[in-house]
Amino acid sequence: MYRCGPASVQAIKHGNVCFQFDAPFVFAEVNSDLVYITAKKDGTHVVETLDTTHIGKLIVTKQVGGDGIKDITDSYKFQEGQEEERLALETALMYGAKKLFNTEGIVKSRSDVHMNFEVENAVLGRDFKVTITFRNNGPAHYTITAYLSGNITFYTGVAKAEFKNETFDVTLEPLSFKKEEVLIQAGEYMGQLLEQAFLHFFVTARVNETKDVLAKQKSVVLTIPKVIIKI
């Protein structure tokens, strides 16, 4: 059973994770950094890149008197980049919040290559496409080796099974962009779906000239087709 005990919202906002009962857990849910690491064969781990904005972008609850959503993000955290936000994080660390990996002094990207990807509206039982975009903002010529992995996941984010993996190479001219499309066929995921119809895509790429690692991930809930029954 996945559950969370009561916690002070004000304590979470200000980083006072010393308060009972689940303040440290909820603080981590809304403020964590996403750390991409490479696991080496000798058992060591190298931090490759860091995404400080992926987690805690939007916190919502149900509207009072309606079926819409109400944005309550400001109740749980200060806006990204504000001095109060940094102070709350430092307070949490002072009260015992721990980082699993040392993310201080991560080497900035040595290339001008950026990567993102989009998943088109995915309907249960139909094929859909994942489009990966590579953009070169610099004057150099780059070659990239990329890998896409698609997984069936539980609602907690734990992977059940990989249903798609594809490797491809991309050549980027200076000041240009290139799109790669990967077709996801219904037969690849339908036989392994869980109740939530929840898919997770992970794309990682290496710039061969600079050894920079690019990584992005997205979760997708399949749209359930409407069924209209006439009697």
PyMOL commands that set and color helices and strands:
alter all, ss='L'
color gray80, all
select helices_A, chain A and resi 9-14+23-31+73-76+83-94+186-192
alter helices_A, ss='H'
color red, helices_A
select strands_A, chain A and resi 34-39+45-51+60-62+69-71+113-119+128-136+142-153+159-172+176-184+198-207+213-221
alter strands_A, ss='S'
color yellow, strands_A
deselect
rebuild
show_as cartoon
